[in-house]
Amino acid sequence: MLQSYISTYLNKAKYEMIDGGKKFYAEIKDLRGVWAVGKTLEECRTNLTSALEGWIILRLRKNLPIPNFKIPSYKMSA
């Protein structure tokens, strides 16, 4: 469930080259504050994954909502 959420938002990320083509920049516009840079596209994506994970942890710690994240509910039989 959590991995699916992360994958969904990583697939929405927008990447661009910055610094005269020396670095990559990525952000997830739907999730304010989730962005990263890297020397290669792979490094940038790895850094973006870490940023997203940190963003989720911070929101959980501060008891803030996580957009579009639904925890499945299960009925317990007595």
C-alpha positions in Angstrom: 0.0 0.0 0.0 2.7 2.5 0.9 5.0 1.4 -1.9 2.1 1.8 -4.3 1.5 5.3 -3.1 5.2 6.2 -3.5 5.3 4.6 -7.0 2.2 6.5 -8.1 3.7 9.8 -7.2 7.1 9.1 -8.5 5.5 8.4 -11.9 3.9 11.9 -11.7 7.3 13.6 -11.1 8.5 16.2 -13.7 12.3 16.2 -14.5 14.4 18.8 -16.1 18.0 19.6 -16.7 19.4 22.5 -14.8 22.8 24.2 -14.2 23.7 24.2 -17.9 22.8 20.5 -18.3 25.1 19.5 -15.4 22.3 18.4 -13.0 18.8 17.1 -13.0 15.9 18.6 -11.0 12.7 16.8 -10.2 9.6 17.7 -8.3 6.2 16.3 -7.6 3.9 19.3 -8.0 0.9 17.5 -6.3 3.0 17.2 -3.1 4.2 20.6 -2.0 7.9 20.6 -1.0 8.8 17.3 -2.6 11.7 17.9 -4.9 15.3 16.8 -5.5 18.4 17.2 -7.6 21.1 14.9 -8.8 24.1 14.7 -11.1 22.4 11.9 -13.1 18.7 11.1 -13.8 19.1 8.0 -11.7 20.6 9.9 -8.7 17.9 12.5 -9.0 15.2 9.8 -8.9 16.8 8.1 -5.9 17.0 11.5 -4.1 13.4 12.2 -5.0 12.3 8.9 -3.6 14.2 9.7 -0.3 12.6 13.2 -0.3 9.1 11.7 -0.7 9.7 9.1 2.0 10.9 11.9 4.4 7.9 14.0 3.5 5.5 11.1 4.4 7.3 10.5 7.7 7.2 14.2 8.6 3.5 14.4 7.8 2.8 11.3 9.9 4.8 12.7 12.9 3.0 16.0 12.7 -0.4 14.3 12.3 -1.0 16.1 8.9 -3.0 14.6 6.1 -1.3 12.7 3.3 -3.2 13.6 0.1 -5.0 10.6 -1.6 -3.6 8.1 0.9 -6.3 5.7 2.1 -5.7 3.1 4.8 -7.8 0.0 4.0 -10.3 -0.9 6.7 -11.0 -4.5 7.6 -14.1 -5.8 9.5 -13.1 -7.9 12.4 -15.5 -10.8 13.2 -16.3 -11.3 16.8 
